[in-house]
Amino acid sequence: QKGTWDSMWREMLFLRQQRGHTGVSTRCGDAARLVRWCSQQRWLTQTGALSDERINLLQSLDFDWHLQDQYWVDMLLELGTYKLHHGTCNVPYSSVSIKANSVRKARLDD
């Protein structure tokens, strides 16, 4: 298991070097296994099951511990792209992404 964790960490290191951040998303074409691994690291940290050594290694990459923060950044980038194409930030409801719609629905259901 240590070999697998180290290999995934190295993948994150490579991403950090290439992109300048560690945010991963299948929407951005990242491998589903890497996205799942990152989610697992967040969960293990919340439950206290991730070792301090591994937490420190992830922090050395500026690991994105707060997925909601990344979601906000993704939506802001999407809005910027929309404005470039349409000249306005007034996005009609029909143009809102599926991801944004599912989050909005989940919040309304709560």
C-alpha positions as CSV (number, residue, x, y, z in Angstrom):
1,Q,0.0,0.0,0.0
2,K,2.9,2.4,0.7
3,G,4.1,2.0,-2.8
4,T,0.7,2.9,-4.2
5,W,0.4,5.9,-2.0
6,D,3.9,7.1,-3.0
7,S,3.1,6.6,-6.6
8,M,-0.1,8.6,-6.4
9,W,1.8,11.4,-4.5
10,R,4.4,11.5,-7.3
11,E,1.5,11.9,-9.8
12,M,0.3,14.9,-7.7
13,L,3.8,16.3,-7.6
14,F,4.0,16.0,-11.4
15,L,0.6,17.8,-11.8
16,R,1.8,20.5,-9.4
17,Q,4.9,21.1,-11.5
18,Q,3.0,21.1,-14.7
19,R,-0.1,23.2,-13.7
20,G,1.0,25.1,-10.6
21,H,-1.8,23.6,-8.5
22,T,-3.1,20.3,-7.3
23,G,-6.8,20.7,-8.1
24,V,-7.9,17.6,-10.0
25,S,-11.2,16.9,-11.7
26,T,-12.5,14.4,-14.2
27,R,-14.0,17.4,-16.0
28,C,-10.5,18.6,-16.6
29,G,-9.5,15.2,-18.0
30,D,-7.7,13.9,-14.9
31,A,-7.8,10.2,-14.3
32,A,-10.7,9.1,-12.2
33,R,-8.4,7.1,-9.9
34,L,-6.4,10.2,-9.1
35,V,-9.6,12.1,-8.3
36,R,-10.8,9.3,-6.1
37,W,-7.4,9.1,-4.4
38,C,-7.5,12.8,-3.6
39,S,-11.0,12.5,-2.2
40,Q,-9.8,9.6,-0.1
41,Q,-7.0,11.7,1.3
42,R,-9.4,14.4,2.4
43,W,-11.7,11.8,4.0
44,L,-8.8,10.1,5.8
45,T,-7.6,13.4,7.2
46,Q,-11.1,14.3,8.4
47,T,-11.4,10.9,10.2
48,G,-7.8,11.3,11.7
49,A,-6.6,8.2,9.8
50,L,-4.0,9.9,7.6
51,S,-0.5,10.0,9.2
52,D,1.1,13.3,10.0
53,E,3.9,12.3,7.6
54,R,1.5,11.9,4.7
55,I,-0.4,15.1,5.6
56,N,2.9,17.0,5.6
57,L,3.8,15.5,2.2
58,L,0.5,16.6,0.7
59,Q,0.8,20.0,2.3
60,S,4.2,20.4,0.7
61,L,2.3,20.3,-2.6
62,D,-0.3,22.8,-1.5
63,F,-2.8,20.1,-1.7
64,D,-6.4,21.3,-2.1
65,W,-8.0,20.2,1.2
66,H,-11.2,22.1,0.7
67,L,-13.0,20.9,-2.4
68,Q,-15.7,23.6,-2.2
69,D,-13.0,26.2,-2.6
70,Q,-11.9,24.5,-5.8
71,Y,-15.5,24.3,-7.0
72,W,-15.9,28.0,-6.5
73,V,-12.8,28.6,-8.5
74,D,-14.0,26.3,-11.3
75,M,-17.3,28.1,-11.5
76,L,-15.5,31.5,-11.6
77,L,-13.4,30.3,-14.5
78,E,-16.5,29.0,-16.2
79,L,-18.1,32.5,-15.8
80,G,-15.0,34.1,-17.2
81,T,-15.1,31.9,-20.2
82,Y,-18.8,32.7,-20.7
83,K,-18.0,36.5,-20.5
84,L,-15.3,36.2,-23.1
85,H,-17.7,34.5,-25.5
86,H,-20.8,36.5,-24.8
87,G,-19.5,39.9,-23.4
88,T,-21.6,39.7,-20.3
89,C,-21.8,37.8,-17.0
90,N,-25.5,37.7,-17.2
91,V,-25.8,33.9,-17.8
92,P,-29.2,32.6,-18.8
93,Y,-30.4,29.7,-16.6
94,S,-30.4,27.4,-19.7
95,S,-26.6,27.9,-20.0
96,V,-25.7,27.0,-16.5
97,S,-23.5,23.9,-16.3
98,I,-24.9,20.6,-15.2
99,K,-22.5,20.6,-12.2
100,A,-23.9,24.0,-11.0
101,N,-27.5,22.8,-11.5
102,S,-26.9,19.6,-9.5
103,V,-25.3,21.6,-6.7
104,R,-28.2,24.1,-6.7
105,K,-30.8,21.2,-6.6
106,A,-29.0,19.6,-3.7
107,R,-29.0,22.8,-1.7
108,L,-32.7,23.3,-2.4
109,D,-33.4,19.7,-1.3
110,D,-31.8,20.3,2.1
